Amino acid sequence: MKRVLIACEFSGIVRDAFLAQGCIAVSCDLLPCERPGPHVIGDCRKLINQHWDLLIAHPPCTHLAVSGARWFKDKLPEQTEALAFVQELLNAPIEQIALENPVSIISSRIRKPDQIIQPWQFGHGETKATCLWLKNLPILAPTDVVEGRTARVHKSPPSPNRWKERSRTLPGIANAMAQQWSNI
C-alpha cells in the first residue's frame, strides 16, 4: 500500500483523493485541516524522513508567484527562504515527488516545471495555470476537458480568506493525481 505525504495542505482535498484510492495518506500543514482525516499540524520537514513513497507538496507561493512580481525587490530575504524550502522538498529522500505552484520564480531559480496544467483539463471550467515539478512520475493526463475559461480565482474580490480560496487544489485535479499516481 502506497504511503503518501501531502505537504502544505490544510484543505484535505488531495489527501482524501489518495485515501479514496486505498493509499495511506497524511496531510501536513501549519494550520489545522478543514476536513476530518489523518493530518499533522506542524512543519512537514519533520515528517519527510518517515519512509514515504510519494510526496505531493504545495509550498506557499506568497513570495514566489510571478503575480506578485512588483513586490519582489522588497522581499528578497523571504524569497531566498521560500526557494530554499522548495529545494528542500524537491530533494526529499522520497522516490516520487510532485511539487505544485503557480507560475513562479521556481522556474528561473531552480528549474523549469515538467508540466503546466489548467483546471479546465480536469472538469473545472476555469483558468489557473499550475506548474508541476515531477520526480519519477509521469505528467498528469487530462481527465475531463470542459468548456469555460473563467479566471474565477484571479477575479475573486479581496477578503481575509482570499488566500485560502486561491490555494485549494480543485477536486478534479486531486482525483487525477490520485488515480494516475497511486499505483505507480
Buried (B, 14 or more C-beta within 10 A) or exposed (E): EBBBBBBBBBBBBBBBBBBBBEBBBBBBBEEEBBEEEBBBEEBBEEBBEEEBBBBBBBBBBBBBBBEBEEEBEEBEEBBEEBBEBBBBBBEBEBEBBBBBBBBBBBBEBBEEBBBBBBBBBBBBEBBBEBBBBBBEBEEBEBBEEBEEEBEBBEEEEEEEEEEEEBBBBBBBBBBBBBBBBBEE
